[in-house]
Amino acid sequence: MFLPIKTYGIFLGLCTLVLTNVYAQKEIQNSNSMEIGFTVAGIESVYYGGYGKFTVPLSQKRHYFTLGASLTSYFDFKGESTSEAYLKNDVDMRILPNLVAGYSLNFKKFQFNLEIPIGLSIAITKGTIVNEKIGFEREYSNQEIFFNYGITFSPKYRINNTNQIGLYVFQPLVQDKAQSGYQFGINWTKNILKNQ
C-alpha cells in the first residue's frame, strides 16, 4: 500500500510543476480539458458505467505529452452463482482512480491520444448470499483493492475549438482476481482555460 501512495505523491508533485510551467507561458494554444464518457467493461461479465478525466498539456506544440487524472466507475447487477450458492439483489461495482500520462497527436479535425493510466482497482460486492439446499440466507459484503495499469487509445473528432467527441479503449496490462478488464466507451471532451 505504501508504493501507490508514494507514487501518487511523486506524480502530484510533477503535476504541480507542469501546471506552473503551462500557466507561465505567454500564449496558450493547447488547453486543459475535461472529458466525460459512457463505458462498457469486463472480462467474465459485462459492466456498464462512466468515467471522467482531467488532462493538462505539457507543451504548446502541435503534438504534445499530457498528464492527467481520471476516475472510472462501472456496475454489474447480475447475480453471481456457484454450484452451492448464489447472490441475489447484489451490486458488483468497480472504482478505478488513475493518474494518466500520455501523448497526443493532433491533425486538422482529428486527435489521437495514447495514454498509460496507473492506479487502483477497487472491487466492491454487496448482496444476499443464498443456499437453498440447506436453507441458508445472509447479507454478504466484500471489498478488495488491486494495483491496476494499462494502455488507453482514444481517437477524437474535433467539432469546434472547444468540443470533441470520440471513442475510448482501455487494455489492462495486469490481471487481478476481480477481473477489472477491458473498457470500451464513447466520450465528449470540453477544452477549458483557453484564450479565444
N, C-alpha and C positions, 0 to 999 in steps of 0.2 A: 504494500500500500504506500510505502514511502517513496518508491520510484515514480509513480504517477504524480504525486504531489510535488516532488522536486522538478519533474519535467514541466508541469504546469507553471511553476514559479519562474523557471528559466524562460519559457515561452511567453509568459505575460510581460516579463522584463523586456524581451525583444520587441514585443508588440508596442510597448510604450515608446521605445526608441524610434521605431518605424513611424509611429503616428507623429512624433515630434518632427521627424525629418520631412514627412509628407506635407504637414501644415506649414513648414518653414519655407517651402518652395513658392516662388512668386506666382507662377501660372499653373493652375490646376486643370489638366486635360483629363486625366483618369481620376474618377471619384470613388469614394467608398460606396458600397452597395448593400442593400438588404434584399434577401431572397427568401421567398416562401414557396412551399410546394406540397403536393399530394404524393404519397409514396405507397407502393405495394412492395412487400418484403417477405423474406422467409426462405427456408430450405425444405423443412419437413411439412410445414403448413403455411398457409397464406395469411399475411398480416396486412392491415390497412392502417394508414396513419398520415402524419405530416411532418414537415421539418421547416426550420428557419435557419438562416445563415447570415452573418455579418462579415463582409470582406473588405480589406484595405489593400490598395495597390502599393507596391514598394518603389515604383518609379513612374515617371511621366512619359516613358517610351511607348511606342505602338504595341509591342509585345512586352509583357512585364510579369514579374513574380508577385504573388499575393500572400497575405496572411489573413487568417480569419478564425471565427469560432462558429460552431453550429450545434443545434440541438434537434435530435430526431426522436420521435415517439410513434410507436405503432402497436396495434392491438389485434388479438385473435379471440373471438368469443366462442369458438368451437371447443366443446369439452374433450379433454384428453382421457384415454382409457387404456387399461391393461386387461389381461385375462381374468384378473381377480377383482378389480375395482375400476370406477370411473369418476370423473369430476363433473358435477352439474352446477349450473349457474356460475360458471367460472369466467374470469377475465385473465388472459395471459398477455402481459404487456412488456415492451422493451423500451428503455430510455437510453439514448446514446448521446452524451455530451462529448464534443470533439473540438480539438484545436486543429486548424487546417492550414497547410502550406501548399501552394500551387503555382501554376504557370498559365498565363492567359495569352492566347493567340487571337489577334483582332484583325478582321478584314472589314470591308465596307458595311455589309449588313449582318455579318456573322461573327460570333465569338466562340472559341473552343477552349474550354478550361480542363486542365488535367490537375487533379489535386490529391493530396495524401492526408486524409483525416486520421488523427491519432487520439484515442480517448478511451472511454469506458463503455461497456455494455451492461446495463442494469436490468436484470430479468426479474419480473415480479409476477407471481401467480397467486390468485385468490379464488376460492370456491368452496364447494361442499364435496367431500370425498364419500363415495357410496360403495358398499359391498353388499349386494342383495343376497348373496349366499348365506351370510351369517347375520344379516340384518343390522349392519353397521353403517352409521352415518355421522359425520362430524365435520366441523369447519376446518378448512385447510388453507395455509398461507405459507409462501416460500419466497425468499428474495436472495438473489445471487449477483455478484459483481465480477465482471471479467474485463481484462485488458482487450481493447479492440482497435484494429487499424486496417487500412486497405487502400484501394485506389478508386478515385471517382473521375468519371468522364462526363462533361456537361456541355453539349453544343447548345448555343442560344441564337435566336434570331432577334436582331435589333429593330424594334418597332419605331422608336424615335431616340432622341439623345438620352432620355431618362428611363425608358422602359424596354424590357426584353422578355421574351418567352422562350422556354427551352425544355430540354429533356435532361434526365439525371439518372446515371447508372453507377452503382457502388458495388465493387467486387471486394469482398473481405479477403485478407491475406492470412488470417488466423481463424481457426475453428474453435468454438467453445461448446460446452455441452448444452448451453441454452439455444444453440443454433441461431445466433444473430447473423443472418445470412445476407444474401443478395438484396439489393434495393433498386427498384425502378420507379421513376416518377416523372411528373411534369412540374414546371416551376415558372414563377413570374419574378423578375428581378427589377428593383427600383434603385436607380443611382441617386445618391444623396450628396449634399455638400458640394454641389457642382456650380462653378461660376457660369452664368449664362451670358 
